[in-house]
Amino acid sequence: MSSEGSHDFARVRRIVKTDEFSSVFRLRPAQKTAHFVLYTRANELPHARLGVVVAKRFAPRAVTRNTIKRVTRELFRVAKLPAVDCVVRLSRPVNAKTGPATTAALKAELRTEIARLFSSQAPRLAKTATS
């Protein structure tokens, strides 16, 4: 069972334990964008796993945090990644409490940045996983 063409996000595809997050965070960031940092680490499983960290100080509204997580999971499901653990962390504020919680422009920008993270890593991670 590989992540190629898999469109589910079952519990086995999630990073949920604190020590699993910590083991990925110990490594250097693999990629950075304007708002996100992607950390990756090869795993021994037949599929990729995802963890998402969205701090309240960078996205004060729950609606915004949930949108970020939803978009990240959706793009992870369709990305063709080898057997790696990926942690996507929000590293800069995306909006303030005074403005709207989410807008079409914000969603499009988030989608573009996260897609760039996953697409830029797929070829590099494939080389690392086979080495």
PyMOL CGO cylinders between C-alpha atoms (Angstrom):
from pymol import cmd
from pymol.cgo import CYLINDER

trace = [
    CYLINDER, 0.00, 0.00, 0.00, 1.79, 3.14, -1.16, 0.3, 1, 1, 1, 1, 1, 1,
    CYLINDER, 1.79, 3.14, -1.16, 0.66, 6.73, -0.98, 0.3, 1, 1, 1, 1, 1, 1,
    CYLINDER, 0.66, 6.73, -0.98, 0.54, 6.86, -4.77, 0.3, 1, 1, 1, 1, 1, 1,
    CYLINDER, 0.54, 6.86, -4.77, -3.05, 7.62, -5.68, 0.3, 1, 1, 1, 1, 1, 1,
    CYLINDER, -3.05, 7.62, -5.68, -4.32, 7.20, -2.12, 0.3, 1, 1, 1, 1, 1, 1,
    CYLINDER, -4.32, 7.20, -2.12, -7.04, 9.70, -1.30, 0.3, 1, 1, 1, 1, 1, 1,
    CYLINDER, -7.04, 9.70, -1.30, -7.81, 8.80, 2.30, 0.3, 1, 1, 1, 1, 1, 1,
    CYLINDER, -7.81, 8.80, 2.30, -6.55, 10.36, 5.49, 0.3, 1, 1, 1, 1, 1, 1,
    CYLINDER, -6.55, 10.36, 5.49, -6.93, 7.50, 7.94, 0.3, 1, 1, 1, 1, 1, 1,
    CYLINDER, -6.93, 7.50, 7.94, -5.35, 7.64, 11.40, 0.3, 1, 1, 1, 1, 1, 1,
    CYLINDER, -5.35, 7.64, 11.40, -2.33, 5.64, 10.18, 0.3, 1, 1, 1, 1, 1, 1,
    CYLINDER, -2.33, 5.64, 10.18, -1.51, 8.53, 7.82, 0.3, 1, 1, 1, 1, 1, 1,
    CYLINDER, -1.51, 8.53, 7.82, -1.40, 11.08, 10.66, 0.3, 1, 1, 1, 1, 1, 1,
    CYLINDER, -1.40, 11.08, 10.66, 1.35, 12.04, 13.05, 0.3, 1, 1, 1, 1, 1, 1,
    CYLINDER, 1.35, 12.04, 13.05, -0.44, 12.28, 16.38, 0.3, 1, 1, 1, 1, 1, 1,
    CYLINDER, -0.44, 12.28, 16.38, 2.02, 11.56, 19.17, 0.3, 1, 1, 1, 1, 1, 1,
    CYLINDER, 2.02, 11.56, 19.17, 4.24, 14.23, 20.70, 0.3, 1, 1, 1, 1, 1, 1,
    CYLINDER, 4.24, 14.23, 20.70, 7.40, 12.15, 20.33, 0.3, 1, 1, 1, 1, 1, 1,
    CYLINDER, 7.40, 12.15, 20.33, 6.66, 11.59, 16.62, 0.3, 1, 1, 1, 1, 1, 1,
    CYLINDER, 6.66, 11.59, 16.62, 6.35, 15.35, 16.11, 0.3, 1, 1, 1, 1, 1, 1,
    CYLINDER, 6.35, 15.35, 16.11, 9.54, 15.92, 18.11, 0.3, 1, 1, 1, 1, 1, 1,
    CYLINDER, 9.54, 15.92, 18.11, 11.55, 13.45, 16.04, 0.3, 1, 1, 1, 1, 1, 1,
    CYLINDER, 11.55, 13.45, 16.04, 10.60, 15.30, 12.86, 0.3, 1, 1, 1, 1, 1, 1,
    CYLINDER, 10.60, 15.30, 12.86, 11.18, 18.77, 14.38, 0.3, 1, 1, 1, 1, 1, 1,
    CYLINDER, 11.18, 18.77, 14.38, 14.73, 17.78, 15.40, 0.3, 1, 1, 1, 1, 1, 1,
    CYLINDER, 14.73, 17.78, 15.40, 15.71, 17.87, 11.74, 0.3, 1, 1, 1, 1, 1, 1,
    CYLINDER, 15.71, 17.87, 11.74, 16.26, 21.03, 9.75, 0.3, 1, 1, 1, 1, 1, 1,
    CYLINDER, 16.26, 21.03, 9.75, 13.35, 22.50, 7.83, 0.3, 1, 1, 1, 1, 1, 1,
    CYLINDER, 13.35, 22.50, 7.83, 13.12, 21.02, 4.37, 0.3, 1, 1, 1, 1, 1, 1,
    CYLINDER, 13.12, 21.02, 4.37, 11.35, 23.94, 2.77, 0.3, 1, 1, 1, 1, 1, 1,
    CYLINDER, 11.35, 23.94, 2.77, 10.06, 27.39, 3.72, 0.3, 1, 1, 1, 1, 1, 1,
    CYLINDER, 10.06, 27.39, 3.72, 7.45, 29.64, 2.16, 0.3, 1, 1, 1, 1, 1, 1,
    CYLINDER, 7.45, 29.64, 2.16, 6.06, 33.01, 3.20, 0.3, 1, 1, 1, 1, 1, 1,
    CYLINDER, 6.06, 33.01, 3.20, 3.84, 31.50, 5.93, 0.3, 1, 1, 1, 1, 1, 1,
    CYLINDER, 3.84, 31.50, 5.93, 4.84, 27.84, 6.33, 0.3, 1, 1, 1, 1, 1, 1,
    CYLINDER, 4.84, 27.84, 6.33, 7.77, 25.60, 7.18, 0.3, 1, 1, 1, 1, 1, 1,
    CYLINDER, 7.77, 25.60, 7.18, 7.88, 21.95, 6.10, 0.3, 1, 1, 1, 1, 1, 1,
    CYLINDER, 7.88, 21.95, 6.10, 9.88, 19.41, 8.10, 0.3, 1, 1, 1, 1, 1, 1,
    CYLINDER, 9.88, 19.41, 8.10, 10.41, 15.91, 6.70, 0.3, 1, 1, 1, 1, 1, 1,
    CYLINDER, 10.41, 15.91, 6.70, 11.93, 12.67, 7.92, 0.3, 1, 1, 1, 1, 1, 1,
    CYLINDER, 11.93, 12.67, 7.92, 12.04, 9.25, 6.27, 0.3, 1, 1, 1, 1, 1, 1,
    CYLINDER, 12.04, 9.25, 6.27, 9.93, 6.59, 7.98, 0.3, 1, 1, 1, 1, 1, 1,
    CYLINDER, 9.93, 6.59, 7.98, 9.77, 2.80, 7.86, 0.3, 1, 1, 1, 1, 1, 1,
    CYLINDER, 9.77, 2.80, 7.86, 6.10, 2.66, 6.86, 0.3, 1, 1, 1, 1, 1, 1,
    CYLINDER, 6.10, 2.66, 6.86, 4.73, 1.92, 3.39, 0.3, 1, 1, 1, 1, 1, 1,
    CYLINDER, 4.73, 1.92, 3.39, 3.11, 5.39, 3.21, 0.3, 1, 1, 1, 1, 1, 1,
    CYLINDER, 3.11, 5.39, 3.21, 3.66, 9.03, 4.07, 0.3, 1, 1, 1, 1, 1, 1,
    CYLINDER, 3.66, 9.03, 4.07, 2.25, 10.61, 7.24, 0.3, 1, 1, 1, 1, 1, 1,
    CYLINDER, 2.25, 10.61, 7.24, 1.27, 14.20, 7.97, 0.3, 1, 1, 1, 1, 1, 1,
    CYLINDER, 1.27, 14.20, 7.97, 1.24, 16.42, 11.03, 0.3, 1, 1, 1, 1, 1, 1,
    CYLINDER, 1.24, 16.42, 11.03, -0.04, 20.01, 10.99, 0.3, 1, 1, 1, 1, 1, 1,
    CYLINDER, -0.04, 20.01, 10.99, 0.84, 22.65, 13.59, 0.3, 1, 1, 1, 1, 1, 1,
    CYLINDER, 0.84, 22.65, 13.59, -1.16, 25.88, 13.50, 0.3, 1, 1, 1, 1, 1, 1,
    CYLINDER, -1.16, 25.88, 13.50, -0.50, 28.13, 16.50, 0.3, 1, 1, 1, 1, 1, 1,
    CYLINDER, -0.50, 28.13, 16.50, -3.23, 30.36, 17.83, 0.3, 1, 1, 1, 1, 1, 1,
    CYLINDER, -3.23, 30.36, 17.83, -0.87, 33.34, 17.90, 0.3, 1, 1, 1, 1, 1, 1,
    CYLINDER, -0.87, 33.34, 17.90, -0.45, 33.17, 14.09, 0.3, 1, 1, 1, 1, 1, 1,
    CYLINDER, -0.45, 33.17, 14.09, -4.11, 32.39, 13.31, 0.3, 1, 1, 1, 1, 1, 1,
    CYLINDER, -4.11, 32.39, 13.31, -6.22, 33.75, 16.18, 0.3, 1, 1, 1, 1, 1, 1,
    CYLINDER, -6.22, 33.75, 16.18, -9.56, 32.46, 14.89, 0.3, 1, 1, 1, 1, 1, 1,
    CYLINDER, -9.56, 32.46, 14.89, -10.49, 28.78, 14.98, 0.3, 1, 1, 1, 1, 1, 1,
    CYLINDER, -10.49, 28.78, 14.98, -12.11, 29.12, 11.56, 0.3, 1, 1, 1, 1, 1, 1,
    CYLINDER, -12.11, 29.12, 11.56, -8.79, 30.18, 10.06, 0.3, 1, 1, 1, 1, 1, 1,
    CYLINDER, -8.79, 30.18, 10.06, -6.83, 27.42, 11.84, 0.3, 1, 1, 1, 1, 1, 1,
    CYLINDER, -6.83, 27.42, 11.84, -9.30, 24.77, 10.69, 0.3, 1, 1, 1, 1, 1, 1,
    CYLINDER, -9.30, 24.77, 10.69, -9.20, 26.07, 7.12, 0.3, 1, 1, 1, 1, 1, 1,
    CYLINDER, -9.20, 26.07, 7.12, -5.41, 25.82, 7.10, 0.3, 1, 1, 1, 1, 1, 1,
    CYLINDER, -5.41, 25.82, 7.10, -5.54, 22.24, 8.41, 0.3, 1, 1, 1, 1, 1, 1,
    CYLINDER, -5.54, 22.24, 8.41, -8.26, 21.25, 5.95, 0.3, 1, 1, 1, 1, 1, 1,
    CYLINDER, -8.26, 21.25, 5.95, -6.39, 22.65, 2.93, 0.3, 1, 1, 1, 1, 1, 1,
    CYLINDER, -6.39, 22.65, 2.93, -3.14, 21.01, 4.08, 0.3, 1, 1, 1, 1, 1, 1,
    CYLINDER, -3.14, 21.01, 4.08, -4.77, 17.59, 4.50, 0.3, 1, 1, 1, 1, 1, 1,
    CYLINDER, -4.77, 17.59, 4.50, -6.50, 17.86, 1.13, 0.3, 1, 1, 1, 1, 1, 1,
    CYLINDER, -6.50, 17.86, 1.13, -3.25, 18.67, -0.69, 0.3, 1, 1, 1, 1, 1, 1,
    CYLINDER, -3.25, 18.67, -0.69, -1.36, 15.98, 1.22, 0.3, 1, 1, 1, 1, 1, 1,
    CYLINDER, -1.36, 15.98, 1.22, -3.91, 13.35, 0.14, 0.3, 1, 1, 1, 1, 1, 1,
    CYLINDER, -3.91, 13.35, 0.14, -3.34, 14.06, -3.55, 0.3, 1, 1, 1, 1, 1, 1,
    CYLINDER, -3.34, 14.06, -3.55, 0.45, 14.59, -3.33, 0.3, 1, 1, 1, 1, 1, 1,
    CYLINDER, 0.45, 14.59, -3.33, 2.56, 11.66, -4.45, 0.3, 1, 1, 1, 1, 1, 1,
    CYLINDER, 2.56, 11.66, -4.45, 5.02, 11.43, -1.58, 0.3, 1, 1, 1, 1, 1, 1,
    CYLINDER, 5.02, 11.43, -1.58, 7.28, 8.50, -0.65, 0.3, 1, 1, 1, 1, 1, 1,
    CYLINDER, 7.28, 8.50, -0.65, 7.37, 6.99, 2.85, 0.3, 1, 1, 1, 1, 1, 1,
    CYLINDER, 7.37, 6.99, 2.85, 8.15, 10.11, 4.91, 0.3, 1, 1, 1, 1, 1, 1,
    CYLINDER, 8.15, 10.11, 4.91, 6.81, 11.93, 7.92, 0.3, 1, 1, 1, 1, 1, 1,
    CYLINDER, 6.81, 11.93, 7.92, 5.87, 15.50, 7.02, 0.3, 1, 1, 1, 1, 1, 1,
    CYLINDER, 5.87, 15.50, 7.02, 5.08, 18.24, 9.50, 0.3, 1, 1, 1, 1, 1, 1,
    CYLINDER, 5.08, 18.24, 9.50, 3.69, 21.50, 8.15, 0.3, 1, 1, 1, 1, 1, 1,
    CYLINDER, 3.69, 21.50, 8.15, 3.98, 24.38, 10.63, 0.3, 1, 1, 1, 1, 1, 1,
    CYLINDER, 3.98, 24.38, 10.63, 2.50, 27.84, 10.30, 0.3, 1, 1, 1, 1, 1, 1,
    CYLINDER, 2.50, 27.84, 10.30, 5.37, 30.23, 11.02, 0.3, 1, 1, 1, 1, 1, 1,
    CYLINDER, 5.37, 30.23, 11.02, 3.90, 33.70, 10.41, 0.3, 1, 1, 1, 1, 1, 1,
    CYLINDER, 3.90, 33.70, 10.41, 0.53, 35.36, 10.98, 0.3, 1, 1, 1, 1, 1, 1,
    CYLINDER, 0.53, 35.36, 10.98, -1.94, 34.89, 8.14, 0.3, 1, 1, 1, 1, 1, 1,
    CYLINDER, -1.94, 34.89, 8.14, -4.55, 37.38, 9.35, 0.3, 1, 1, 1, 1, 1, 1,
    CYLINDER, -4.55, 37.38, 9.35, -5.67, 39.35, 12.38, 0.3, 1, 1, 1, 1, 1, 1,
    CYLINDER, -5.67, 39.35, 12.38, -8.74, 39.17, 14.60, 0.3, 1, 1, 1, 1, 1, 1,
    CYLINDER, -8.74, 39.17, 14.60, -10.01, 42.45, 13.16, 0.3, 1, 1, 1, 1, 1, 1,
    CYLINDER, -10.01, 42.45, 13.16, -10.27, 41.23, 9.55, 0.3, 1, 1, 1, 1, 1, 1,
    CYLINDER, -10.27, 41.23, 9.55, -12.35, 38.43, 8.08, 0.3, 1, 1, 1, 1, 1, 1,
    CYLINDER, -12.35, 38.43, 8.08, -11.59, 34.91, 9.32, 0.3, 1, 1, 1, 1, 1, 1,
    CYLINDER, -11.59, 34.91, 9.32, -11.15, 33.48, 5.84, 0.3, 1, 1, 1, 1, 1, 1,
    CYLINDER, -11.15, 33.48, 5.84, -11.49, 34.86, 2.34, 0.3, 1, 1, 1, 1, 1, 1,
    CYLINDER, -11.49, 34.86, 2.34, -11.24, 33.34, -1.09, 0.3, 1, 1, 1, 1, 1, 1,
    CYLINDER, -11.24, 33.34, -1.09, -7.94, 35.17, -1.58, 0.3, 1, 1, 1, 1, 1, 1,
    CYLINDER, -7.94, 35.17, -1.58, -6.53, 33.77, 1.68, 0.3, 1, 1, 1, 1, 1, 1,
    CYLINDER, -6.53, 33.77, 1.68, -7.58, 30.24, 0.79, 0.3, 1, 1, 1, 1, 1, 1,
    CYLINDER, -7.58, 30.24, 0.79, -6.03, 30.54, -2.68, 0.3, 1, 1, 1, 1, 1, 1,
    CYLINDER, -6.03, 30.54, -2.68, -2.77, 31.86, -1.22, 0.3, 1, 1, 1, 1, 1, 1,
    CYLINDER, -2.77, 31.86, -1.22, -2.63, 29.07, 1.38, 0.3, 1, 1, 1, 1, 1, 1,
    CYLINDER, -2.63, 29.07, 1.38, -3.39, 26.44, -1.24, 0.3, 1, 1, 1, 1, 1, 1,
    CYLINDER, -3.39, 26.44, -1.24, -0.61, 27.76, -3.50, 0.3, 1, 1, 1, 1, 1, 1,
    CYLINDER, -0.61, 27.76, -3.50, 2.00, 27.83, -0.73, 0.3, 1, 1, 1, 1, 1, 1,
    CYLINDER, 2.00, 27.83, -0.73, 1.19, 24.38, 0.63, 0.3, 1, 1, 1, 1, 1, 1,
    CYLINDER, 1.19, 24.38, 0.63, 1.03, 22.85, -2.85, 0.3, 1, 1, 1, 1, 1, 1,
    CYLINDER, 1.03, 22.85, -2.85, 4.47, 24.35, -3.55, 0.3, 1, 1, 1, 1, 1, 1,
    CYLINDER, 4.47, 24.35, -3.55, 5.82, 22.76, -0.35, 0.3, 1, 1, 1, 1, 1, 1,
    CYLINDER, 5.82, 22.76, -0.35, 4.62, 19.28, -1.26, 0.3, 1, 1, 1, 1, 1, 1,
    CYLINDER, 4.62, 19.28, -1.26, 5.44, 19.45, -4.97, 0.3, 1, 1, 1, 1, 1, 1,
    CYLINDER, 5.44, 19.45, -4.97, 8.97, 20.70, -4.38, 0.3, 1, 1, 1, 1, 1, 1,
    CYLINDER, 8.97, 20.70, -4.38, 9.64, 17.88, -1.92, 0.3, 1, 1, 1, 1, 1, 1,
    CYLINDER, 9.64, 17.88, -1.92, 8.28, 14.91, -3.87, 0.3, 1, 1, 1, 1, 1, 1,
    CYLINDER, 8.28, 14.91, -3.87, 11.30, 14.43, -6.19, 0.3, 1, 1, 1, 1, 1, 1,
    CYLINDER, 11.30, 14.43, -6.19, 13.87, 15.20, -3.46, 0.3, 1, 1, 1, 1, 1, 1,
    CYLINDER, 13.87, 15.20, -3.46, 12.18, 12.90, -0.95, 0.3, 1, 1, 1, 1, 1, 1,
    CYLINDER, 12.18, 12.90, -0.95, 11.96, 10.09, -3.48, 0.3, 1, 1, 1, 1, 1, 1,
    CYLINDER, 11.96, 10.09, -3.48, 15.76, 10.24, -3.89, 0.3, 1, 1, 1, 1, 1, 1,
    CYLINDER, 15.76, 10.24, -3.89, 16.29, 10.30, -0.10, 0.3, 1, 1, 1, 1, 1, 1,
    CYLINDER, 16.29, 10.30, -0.10, 13.92, 7.39, 0.53, 0.3, 1, 1, 1, 1, 1, 1,
    CYLINDER, 13.92, 7.39, 0.53, 15.64, 5.17, -2.05, 0.3, 1, 1, 1, 1, 1, 1,
    CYLINDER, 15.64, 5.17, -2.05, 19.18, 5.96, -0.84, 0.3, 1, 1, 1, 1, 1, 1,
]
cmd.load_cgo(trace, "trace")
